[in-house]
């Protein structure tokens, strides 16, 4: 886990608990805690943690809406995925030194275990970087 991720965790005052869970990860706004499955590899762990930090950062006070409608759930998942991908892309650019618009988005997605359903988010982030 990078120092920047640890800083985000401290700023949000969120607890991160790693253990045996049915899901890869989830955020509980009542406890302000993120639960991460211990069986994830390092890349999966970081991706899931960043996604859940997106929920904590952007939706802490709106989580009641998460189960209100499918539309709201989809919108909140999109927001958490965008938070995660934006962080990963910024980190990727800093590590590679590549010009953002010249990066092969498919390679970026593969290296960061980003599912193809989020392809449009990746393209949008690259275009607006």
Number of C-alpha atoms within 10 A of each C-alpha: 10 8 8 11 15 11 11 14 20 11 10 14 12 19 15 16 13 15 12 12 13 9 9 16 21 19 23 16 17 9 9 14 19 22 21 25 20 15 13 15 9 10 13 17 19 20 21 23 25 24 25 26 27 24 27 24 17 15 17 17 12 13 19 11 14 16 11 10 10 11 12 16 15 13 13 20 17 17 18 23 24 20 20 22 24 19 17 19 21 14 14 17 15 12 9 10 9 11 9 19 14 8 15 10 16 14 10 17 18 11 11 17 14 19 9 12 8 14 14 10 18 21 14 12 17 18 10 8 11
